[in-house]
Amino acid sequence: MFSRKLLLIVGLLLLVGVVAAQCAQPQVQEVQKVEEAQPTEAVQQAQVAETQEVKEEPTVVEVQQPSESRLEAVRKRGKLICGGNANLAGFGYLAEDGTFSGFDIDFCRALAVAIFGVADDTTLEIRPLTASDRPIALQTNEIDVLIRNTTYTLSRDTEWAANFGPTTFYDGQGMMVRKDSGIKTLEDLEGGSVCVQTGTTTELNLADQMAARGINYEPKVFPDAPSTLAAYQAGNCDGFTTDKSGLISQKQELEHPEDHVILDVTMSKEPLGPAYAHGDDQWADIVDWTVYCTISAEEYGVTSENVDDMVANSNDPVVKRMLGVEGDLGKGLGLDNDFCVKIIRAVGNYEEIYNRNLGPDTPFNVPRGLNSLWTEGGLLYSPPFR
């Protein structure tokens, strides 16, 4: 009897366990569903942003790749944008009537002519830049080319991500002082002060030269050429330093130029020439051969006055190739074969450009010196037009 009751109790307990287990199963599933919390609005937005960020990565990379060549972009725009100077007479100067002139400006004009056949307000824009503006303007493609008394250096070749074309003006840094100061050498500036423009190789060269000579001095730094010259004229500095070409030019702007003298010292090598951004070999070739056209034209006696006669009558194979009478050298650049004819007709050869802006009939009268042809003891040299 006891065994029968025991078995009945055990059976009931097992039945209750089974029923309880079956009833409990949906409750566990329901709890699991409650614990699977849905993302909040903030989380959802973050997830969307993250997804978009990942999807946009290839687009960013693609945007960084040039979609067209520089030449195509310039032609589509309809004008060349050349970074230049507005404050250095003889090289790049903006007159009161809004016109630019100068040695560097003429090379901007030559490049516009090579591309469009003419250089005027519709095909050429000179964008004035300070010294510190130059790398940013190149890196952001604000300009197509920089032709603004800019020295070719290793760090600019790399940090600016710039390539430099042929040197158009071989220069060197100098020092200007007042005649009555008694200063004859850099050593005489011991304990004195020097006005210098910031963001230039001039500032760095000055520090190097003074340190090498053990000269104690105070550099007084200014943001641009006009403020640097103004400080020197006001007597805030004992000396004023920049490239010698700049000293010759800016000396003429002083109230009494005859009261100042440029010391007989060269503090550095300053090869000045055009610069352009890395990454477009065709554009580099166009800029380079625009310069070489002016140099080669001087060497072979081709001028703005006789270029048309040379086209018609020259028997020199080199001249014929240079002027596009024979061969298709211009087409190899993506230009017209007679691009060099157009340049010479519009701006002249190198000698004409030099004399018009810096030569004997200008207030500056800067001797050619190293900027003479290689055949005359200078450094100017064009590769063959072949």
C-alpha positions as CSV (number, residue, x, y, z in Angstrom):
1,M,0.0,0.0,0.0
2,F,2.8,2.4,1.0
3,S,4.7,1.5,-2.2
4,R,1.6,2.2,-4.4
5,K,1.2,5.7,-2.7
6,L,4.9,6.4,-3.2
7,L,4.8,5.6,-6.8
8,L,1.7,7.8,-7.3
9,I,3.5,10.7,-5.6
10,V,6.6,10.3,-7.7
11,G,4.5,10.1,-10.9
12,L,2.6,13.3,-10.0
13,L,5.9,15.1,-9.4
14,L,7.3,14.0,-12.7
15,L,4.1,15.2,-14.5
16,V,4.3,18.6,-12.7
17,G,7.9,18.9,-13.8
18,V,7.1,18.2,-17.4
19,V,4.2,20.7,-17.5
20,A,6.4,23.3,-15.7
21,A,9.2,22.9,-18.2
22,Q,6.8,23.2,-21.1
23,C,5.2,26.3,-19.7
24,A,8.6,27.9,-18.9
25,Q,10.0,27.5,-22.4
26,P,8.1,30.4,-24.0
27,Q,8.9,32.6,-21.0
28,V,12.6,32.1,-21.7
29,Q,12.2,33.0,-25.3
30,E,10.3,36.1,-24.5
31,V,13.0,37.2,-22.0
32,Q,15.6,36.8,-24.8
33,K,13.6,39.0,-27.1
34,V,13.3,41.7,-24.5
35,E,17.0,41.6,-23.9
36,E,17.8,42.2,-27.6
37,A,17.7,45.9,-27.2
38,Q,17.1,47.9,-30.4
39,P,19.7,50.7,-31.2
40,T,18.8,54.1,-29.9
41,E,18.5,57.0,-32.5
42,A,22.0,58.2,-31.6
43,V,23.5,54.8,-32.1
44,Q,21.6,54.4,-35.4
45,Q,23.0,57.8,-36.6
46,A,26.5,56.8,-35.6
47,Q,26.1,53.5,-37.5
48,V,24.9,55.3,-40.6
49,A,27.7,57.8,-40.4
50,E,30.2,55.0,-40.0
51,T,28.8,53.2,-43.0
52,Q,28.9,56.4,-45.1
53,E,32.5,57.1,-44.0
54,V,33.5,53.7,-45.2
55,K,31.7,54.1,-48.5
56,E,33.2,57.5,-49.1
57,E,36.8,56.4,-48.8
58,P,37.2,55.3,-52.5
59,T,35.6,58.6,-53.6
60,V,38.1,60.7,-51.6
61,V,41.0,58.7,-53.2
62,E,39.4,59.2,-56.7
63,V,39.0,63.0,-56.1
64,Q,42.7,63.3,-55.3
65,Q,43.5,61.8,-58.8
66,P,43.6,64.5,-61.6
67,S,40.7,64.0,-63.9
68,E,42.4,65.9,-66.7
69,S,45.8,67.2,-67.6
70,R,46.8,70.7,-66.6
71,L,46.9,71.8,-70.3
72,E,43.3,70.5,-70.7
73,A,42.2,72.3,-67.6
74,V,43.8,75.6,-68.7
75,R,42.3,75.4,-72.1
76,K,38.8,74.6,-70.7
77,R,39.1,77.5,-68.4
78,G,40.2,79.7,-71.2
79,K,43.1,81.4,-69.4
80,L,46.3,80.7,-67.6
81,I,46.7,81.6,-63.9
82,C,50.2,82.6,-63.2
83,G,51.4,83.3,-59.6
84,G,53.5,86.5,-59.6
85,N,54.8,89.4,-57.7
86,A,53.1,92.8,-57.5
87,N,55.7,94.7,-55.5
88,L,59.1,94.1,-57.2
89,A,59.7,96.6,-60.0
90,G,61.6,95.1,-62.9
91,F,60.4,91.6,-62.1
92,G,56.7,91.7,-61.1
93,Y,55.0,95.0,-60.5
94,L,51.3,96.1,-60.4
95,A,50.9,99.7,-61.7
96,E,48.2,102.1,-60.5
97,D,46.3,101.5,-63.8
98,G,46.0,97.8,-62.9
99,T,48.6,96.5,-65.4
100,F,51.4,94.1,-64.5
101,S,54.9,94.4,-65.9
102,G,58.4,92.9,-65.3
103,F,60.8,90.2,-66.2
104,D,58.8,87.4,-64.6
105,I,55.6,88.7,-65.9
106,D,56.9,88.5,-69.4
107,F,57.5,84.7,-68.9
108,C,53.9,84.4,-67.7
109,R,52.9,86.1,-71.0
110,A,55.2,83.8,-73.0
111,L,53.5,80.7,-71.6
112,A,50.0,82.1,-72.3
113,V,51.0,82.8,-75.8
114,A,52.4,79.3,-76.3
115,I,49.0,77.9,-75.2
116,F,46.5,80.4,-76.6
117,G,48.5,82.3,-79.2
118,V,47.9,85.6,-77.4
119,A,48.4,87.0,-73.9
120,D,45.8,89.5,-72.8
121,D,43.2,89.9,-70.0
122,T,41.1,87.1,-71.4
123,T,43.9,84.5,-71.6
124,L,46.2,85.4,-68.7
125,E,45.6,86.2,-65.1
126,I,48.5,87.3,-62.9
127,R,47.6,86.3,-59.3
128,P,49.7,88.4,-56.8
129,L,51.3,86.3,-54.1
130,T,53.4,87.0,-51.0
131,A,56.4,84.8,-50.4
132,S,54.5,82.7,-47.8
133,D,51.5,82.3,-50.1
134,R,53.6,80.5,-52.8
135,P,53.6,76.8,-51.5
136,I,49.9,76.9,-50.6
137,A,48.9,78.3,-54.0
138,L,50.8,75.5,-55.7
139,Q,49.6,72.7,-53.5
140,T,45.9,73.8,-53.7
141,N,46.0,74.3,-57.5
142,E,45.1,78.0,-57.1
143,I,47.7,78.7,-59.8
144,D,48.9,76.8,-62.8
145,V,52.5,78.0,-62.6
146,L,54.6,80.1,-60.2
147,I,56.9,82.7,-61.8
148,R,57.7,85.0,-59.0
149,N,61.4,85.4,-58.2
150,T,61.4,82.0,-56.4
151,T,64.7,80.2,-55.6
152,Y,65.1,76.6,-56.5
153,T,66.0,74.6,-53.4
154,L,65.9,70.9,-52.3
155,S,63.2,71.5,-49.6
156,R,61.0,73.4,-52.0
157,D,61.4,70.6,-54.5
158,T,60.1,68.1,-51.8
159,E,58.1,69.9,-49.1
160,W,56.3,72.1,-51.6
161,A,55.7,69.2,-53.9
162,A,57.0,71.4,-56.7
163,N,59.1,70.9,-59.8
164,F,61.3,73.8,-61.0
165,G,61.8,74.7,-64.6
166,P,64.9,76.2,-66.2
167,T,66.6,79.0,-64.3
168,T,65.6,82.3,-65.8
169,F,67.7,84.5,-63.5
170,Y,70.9,83.6,-61.6
171,D,70.9,85.7,-58.6
172,G,72.6,86.0,-55.2
173,Q,71.7,87.5,-51.8
174,G,73.1,90.9,-50.9
175,M,73.0,93.6,-48.3
176,M,72.1,97.3,-48.6
177,V,73.2,99.9,-46.0
178,R,73.3,103.6,-45.7
179,K,76.4,105.2,-47.1
180,D,77.0,107.3,-44.0
181,S,76.8,104.2,-41.7
182,G,80.4,103.3,-42.1
183,I,79.4,99.7,-42.8
184,K,81.6,98.2,-45.4
185,T,81.4,94.4,-44.7
186,L,79.0,92.0,-43.0
187,E,81.3,92.0,-39.9
188,D,80.6,95.7,-39.5
189,L,77.0,94.8,-38.7
190,E,78.2,93.3,-35.3
191,G,75.6,94.3,-32.7
192,G,73.4,95.8,-35.4
193,S,70.0,94.9,-36.9
194,V,68.9,93.7,-40.4
195,C,65.5,94.0,-42.0
196,V,64.4,90.8,-43.7
197,Q,61.3,89.3,-45.2
198,T,59.8,86.2,-43.6
199,G,59.1,83.0,-45.4
200,T,62.0,83.3,-47.7
201,T,65.4,81.7,-48.3
202,T,66.7,85.2,-47.6
203,E,65.8,84.9,-43.9
204,L,67.5,81.5,-43.6
205,N,70.6,82.5,-45.6
206,L,71.1,85.6,-43.4
207,A,71.1,83.4,-40.2
208,D,73.5,80.9,-41.8
209,Q,76.0,83.6,-42.9
210,M,76.0,85.5,-39.7
211,A,76.4,82.3,-37.6
212,A,79.2,81.1,-39.8
213,R,81.0,84.4,-39.4
214,G,80.3,84.7,-35.6
215,I,78.4,87.9,-36.0
216,N,75.9,88.9,-33.4
217,Y,72.9,90.7,-34.9
218,E,69.2,91.2,-34.5
219,P,67.0,90.1,-37.4
220,K,63.8,92.2,-37.8
221,V,61.3,90.2,-39.7
222,F,58.4,91.6,-41.8
223,P,55.6,89.8,-43.8
224,D,56.3,91.3,-47.3
225,A,58.7,93.3,-49.4
226,P,57.0,96.8,-49.0
227,S,56.9,96.6,-45.2
228,T,60.5,95.4,-45.0
229,L,61.7,98.2,-47.2
230,A,59.6,100.7,-45.3
231,A,61.1,99.6,-42.0
232,Y,64.6,100.0,-43.4
233,Q,63.9,103.5,-44.8
234,A,62.4,104.5,-41.5
235,G,65.7,103.7,-39.8
236,N,64.5,100.7,-37.9
237,C,67.4,98.5,-39.2
238,D,71.0,99.0,-40.0
239,G,70.8,96.8,-43.1
240,F,68.3,95.5,-45.6
241,T,68.9,92.1,-47.2
242,T,67.3,90.3,-50.1
243,D,68.4,89.0,-53.5
244,K,70.7,91.5,-55.3
245,S,68.2,91.9,-58.1
246,G,65.6,92.9,-55.5
247,L,68.0,95.3,-53.8
248,I,68.7,97.0,-57.1
249,S,65.0,97.3,-57.8
250,Q,63.9,98.4,-54.3
251,K,66.8,100.9,-53.9
252,Q,65.1,103.0,-56.6
253,E,62.0,103.2,-54.4
254,L,63.8,104.8,-51.5
255,E,63.3,108.6,-51.0
256,H,67.0,109.2,-51.6
257,P,68.5,106.2,-53.5
258,E,71.9,107.9,-53.7
259,D,72.2,107.7,-49.9
260,H,72.4,103.9,-49.9
261,V,74.9,101.4,-51.2
262,I,74.8,97.7,-51.9
263,L,77.8,95.9,-50.3
264,D,80.2,94.0,-52.4
265,V,79.3,90.6,-50.9
266,T,77.2,87.7,-52.2
267,M,75.7,85.6,-49.4
268,S,74.2,82.8,-51.4
269,K,73.3,81.2,-54.7
270,E,69.7,82.1,-55.8
271,P,68.7,80.4,-59.0
272,L,65.3,81.9,-59.8
273,G,62.8,80.3,-62.2
274,P,59.3,78.9,-62.8
275,A,57.8,76.3,-60.5
276,Y,54.8,74.0,-61.0
277,A,53.1,71.2,-59.0
278,H,54.3,67.6,-59.2
279,G,52.4,65.1,-61.3
280,D,52.0,66.4,-64.9
281,D,55.0,65.8,-67.1
282,Q,53.4,67.3,-70.2
283,W,52.8,70.6,-68.3
284,A,56.4,70.6,-67.1
285,D,57.6,70.1,-70.7
286,I,55.4,73.0,-71.9
287,V,56.7,75.4,-69.2
288,D,60.3,74.3,-69.7
289,W,60.4,74.6,-73.5
290,T,58.6,78.0,-73.4
291,V,61.7,79.3,-71.5
292,Y,64.1,77.4,-73.8
293,C,62.5,79.0,-76.8
294,T,63.5,82.5,-75.6
295,I,67.0,81.4,-74.8
296,S,67.6,79.5,-78.0
297,A,66.1,82.3,-80.0
298,E,68.7,84.7,-78.6
299,E,71.5,82.2,-79.4
300,Y,70.4,81.9,-83.0
301,G,69.7,85.6,-83.5
302,V,65.9,85.3,-83.8
303,T,64.1,88.4,-82.5
304,S,60.6,89.8,-82.4
305,E,61.6,92.0,-85.4
306,N,63.0,89.4,-87.7
307,V,61.1,86.2,-86.7
308,D,58.7,86.3,-89.6
309,D,61.6,86.8,-92.0
310,M,63.4,83.9,-90.3
311,V,60.4,81.7,-90.8
312,A,60.3,82.5,-94.5
313,N,64.0,82.5,-95.4
314,S,66.2,80.8,-92.8
315,N,68.2,77.8,-94.2
316,D,69.4,76.7,-90.7
317,P,67.9,73.3,-89.9
318,V,68.0,74.2,-86.1
319,V,66.1,77.4,-86.7
320,K,63.6,75.7,-88.9
321,R,62.8,73.1,-86.3
322,M,62.7,75.7,-83.5
323,L,60.2,77.8,-85.5
324,G,58.1,74.9,-86.6
325,V,58.9,75.2,-90.3
326,E,60.1,71.6,-90.3
327,G,59.2,68.7,-88.0
328,D,56.4,68.5,-85.5
329,L,58.1,69.4,-82.2
330,G,55.3,71.6,-81.0
331,K,52.7,68.8,-81.5
332,G,54.8,66.6,-79.2
333,L,54.1,69.1,-76.5
334,G,50.4,69.4,-77.3
335,L,50.9,72.8,-78.8
336,D,51.0,74.3,-82.3
337,N,54.2,73.6,-84.2
338,D,54.9,77.4,-84.4
339,F,54.4,78.0,-80.7
340,C,58.0,79.4,-80.5
341,V,57.3,81.8,-83.3
342,K,54.2,83.1,-81.4
343,I,56.3,83.6,-78.2
344,I,59.1,85.5,-79.9
345,R,56.7,87.6,-81.9
346,A,54.8,88.6,-78.8
347,V,57.5,88.9,-76.1
348,G,60.8,88.6,-77.8
349,N,63.8,86.4,-77.1
350,Y,65.6,86.3,-73.7
351,E,67.8,89.3,-74.5
352,E,64.8,91.4,-75.4
353,I,62.9,90.4,-72.3
354,Y,65.9,91.1,-70.1
355,N,66.7,94.5,-71.6
356,R,63.1,95.6,-71.6
357,N,62.8,95.1,-67.8
358,L,66.4,95.2,-66.4
359,G,68.7,96.5,-69.1
360,P,70.7,99.6,-69.8
361,D,67.6,101.7,-70.7
362,T,65.9,100.9,-67.4
363,P,66.5,102.6,-64.0
364,F,68.1,99.3,-62.8
365,N,70.7,98.7,-65.5
366,V,71.5,95.2,-64.1
367,P,74.6,93.7,-65.9
368,R,73.9,90.4,-67.6
369,G,76.8,88.6,-65.8
370,L,75.8,84.9,-65.2
371,N,72.6,85.6,-67.1
372,S,74.5,85.8,-70.4
373,L,74.4,83.0,-73.0
374,W,76.9,80.1,-72.5
375,T,78.6,81.3,-75.6
376,E,79.4,84.6,-73.9
377,G,80.6,83.3,-70.5
378,G,77.2,83.0,-68.9
379,L,75.1,80.1,-67.7
380,L,72.1,80.3,-70.1
381,Y,71.9,77.2,-72.1
382,S,69.0,75.6,-74.1
383,P,68.9,71.9,-74.9
384,P,68.6,71.2,-78.7
385,F,65.4,71.7,-80.6
386,R,65.6,68.3,-82.2
